[in-house]
Amino acid sequence: MDCTRGSKPMSTDAPIIDAYTHCGLSKYTPIEDVRATMEAAGVERAVLAQHLGEFDNRYLADVVAADPEHLAGVCMVDHASPASSGDLRACRDAGFKGVRYPSDVLKDAPHLFDEAAALGLILVLYLPDGIAGVVEDLGKFLKRCPSARVVLTHLANPDLSVDPKLEACRRQLELAEFEGVFVQVSAMKMFSDYPHEVLYGLVGDVAERFGTSRVLWGSNYPVVGDVEDYRRDLQMLLDGKLPVPKEAIPAIAGGNAGRLWFGD
């Protein structure tokens, strides 16, 4: 297959982009609530990711179509459906810039990875069981489709209960050789209590190995909590509390997402 693509609480003046948040009508919260939270945190743009189990992407499509300058959409398709390939093309035609896949799609329907890459869609990968079990398959895919763009969400889902030293999670570093792989610093509250110091070493390793031009900040709102939780986690980055170079903060807080998702 041809996989070639077709009032701000901030310490930087650069626009802030939330590279991963949710909105919806059947789960989570409508776009109006998301926008209010963004405004309270000084966030100008957002990438809206479809939630798990929802394959009706019409609401997200309408929301993004109404404001493509500030919003980008990530669809989901049912990989078990015989119509999945057509659904993927329909999402691209409806204006979606990415598709969200749980990691089991890589083993159960790997052709959908190739097809998404061929359509120019960004692959937003959710790793509920971590990265270790799929890193080799991901490597094979990226060698087949070297122009593919893949976002590893939530620092590849570290599980401190079974991997307290984060050795298995650090296997994501093996993918740094592929220029199209990005890592998202998001949802830290899912894995550790604020201020998340136990994850700092991993964040630093990711920034060093991938380079700060391939690290994105995302909120995972509303899973992250309320507006204060949202602001607090963002402010950690903006105040330089995470182990990334100070000069890279504007890129991680928005510049990289602007380039990847909005063509800045």
N, C-alpha and C positions, 0 to 999 in steps of 0.2 A: 504494500500500500504506500502511496505517496503521502508522506506525513508533513510535507512542507506547507507552511501557512499561506494561506491566502492572508461680645466682650470676652476677650480671649484669655483664659487662664494659662498662658503659655510663655515659655522662655525663648521663643523664636518668633520672628515676624513672618516666617514662611507659612503658607496654608497647611492646615492639618487635615489629613484624610484618614478616616476610619476604614481600614482595608478589610474589615469583616464584622458585619453586624446583621441582625435579623429583623424582619418585619413580616407581618402576616395577619390574616383575619381569623384563621382557625387555630392558630397557635402563636404565642408571643404577643406582639403589639402592633397596631397599625402604624403606617408611616408617619402620621402626625405626631405620635408620641416619640418616635425615633428622632424626628427632626427637632423636637423640643429638647431632647436630651443632648443632641449634637450642639444645638445653639448654646445651651448652658455650659458646655465644655469648650466652646470655641472651635468646634470642628466644622469645616466647610463642605466637605464631600464625604461620601460613604459608598462602600461596596455592600450590596444587599444580597446575602446568601440565603437560598431556600432552605427551609428546615427539613430535618430528616422525616421521611415517610410521606412527604407532600410532592406529588408529581404534576399537580395542576398549577402551572406557572403564570396563569393569566393575571393575577393580581400584581405580582412583581413586574411583569411586562408592562402593565399599564402605569405603574408607579414610575418606573425608569423612563418610559416614553414621554412622560409629562415633564421630566427634568433631566435629560441626559447629560447636561453640563455638570451636575452635582451628584448624580447617582449612576452607579453601574450595577448590573444584575448578574447573578449566578444562579442558574437553573438547576433542577434535578430531573433525571429521567429514570424510569424503572428499568433497570438492566435486565430483569427477568422477562420483560415484555417482548414479544416478537416485533413490536413496533418501535423498539428503542432507537434504532438508527434513524428512522424517520422523525421521531420525536426530537432527537438531538439536532437534526437539521432545522426543524421547525423553530426550536429555541434560538438557534443562531439567526434565523431569518426574522425572528421577533425582536431582535436587538440585544439578546443576552451576549455578554462578553466572556462568560465562563460557565463551567459546569462543575457541580460539586459531586464528587464520587466518594463513597466509603471505600476503604481499602479492599474489601472483598470483591469489588468490581474488577480489580486487577487480576484476580485469579478466576473469577466466574465468567467474565465477559471482557477479556483483554482487548478485543477488537474495538470496544467503545473508547478506549484510550487512544488508539490509533486514529479512529474516526474524529474524535474531538480535536486532536492535533491537526489533522488534515483540514478541518473546518476553521482553524485559527482560534479555537476556544482555549481559554486558560483553564487548566485542570486544577481544581481546588480540592485537595485531598484530605479527607477526614480519616484519622488513624486511631480508632477506638482501642485497638490492641497494640498500639505502638508501631514503631517503624521497623523493628528488627525482622519481623516475619515477611516483609515485602520489599526490603531494600534491594535484594538481588533482582526481583522481577521489575522493579522500577528502573534499575540500571539497564536491564535488557531493553525495556521500552524506550528509554532515553537514547540508547545507541541506535535503535531503529528510527527514532523520530528526533533527531538532534535539534530541530527548531522548536520542539514542544516547550511550553511554559507550564511549570508545575509549582503550585504553592502548597507547602507543608504547613497545615494550620496548627495552631496551638503548640508550637515548639515540638511537633510530632507526638503530642500526648504522652508526656512523661508520667510514669506510674511509680511514685515513690514507695508505695506499699510493697511492691515486688522488685523494684529496681532502685533501692535507696541511693546508690552511687551514680545513677543515671548512665550506667555503662551501655545498656541496651539502647537507650534513647540516643546516645551519642553516635550510634550507627548512621544517623542522618548525615553526619559529617562526611561519610563516604560519597555522598551525592554532590558534594561541592564542586567536583570536577565538571559537572554538567552546567553550562552557563545559564540554562533556562530554569533552574531550580531556585525558588525563593523560600525563605522561612519566615513564618509569621509569629511574632511575639504577641500572643493573645491568650485570653482565658486563663491567666495564671491563677486566678482564684479557684479554678476547678481542681488545682493540684496542690496548692499551698495557701496558707493564710497570708494576708498582707503583713509586711511588705515583701514577701516572697523571696527572702534571701537565699533559700535553699536552691532556687533556680538560677541565681546570678552566674554561677560558674558555667552553666549550660548556655546562657545567653551570651556570655563573653566568648565561649568557644565557637558558637554559631557565627557571631559577628566577625571573628578572626578568620575562620575557615572559608565562609561564603563571601566575605567582604561586605561592608556595610551598605553597598548599593543593592544587595539582594535580601535585605532584612526589612520587614514591614511591621508596623504597629496596627493591631486591630483590637476592638473592644470585646467582641462576642456578646454584645448587648442583645437582649436583656438577661442572658444567662449569667453575665458577670455580676448582676445585682441592680441596684437602683442608680440614679443619676450621680449620687455621691461616690459610689464605687467606681463608676465610669470615670469621673473626673480625677479621682485619686490615683487610679492606675495610669492614666495618661500623664498626670503630673509627675509621676515617678520618672518617666522617660524625659520629659521636658526639663526637669530639675537636675538631670545628670546623675540620678541615683543608680541607673542600670550601667553595667560595665561595657559601655560602648564609647567610642571617641566623641568628645563634646562636639566637634565639628560635623559629625555624622548625624546628630540628633534631628536636624530639619529634614534630612533625607528619609530617615526611618519613620518620622512622624507624619510624613506626607509626600515628600518628593519622589520616593521610590514607587509608591502606589499611584501617584499621578502619572508617572512614566508607563507603568505596567497597565493600568486600568483605564486611563483617560488619554493616553497618547501625548502627554505633556512633553 
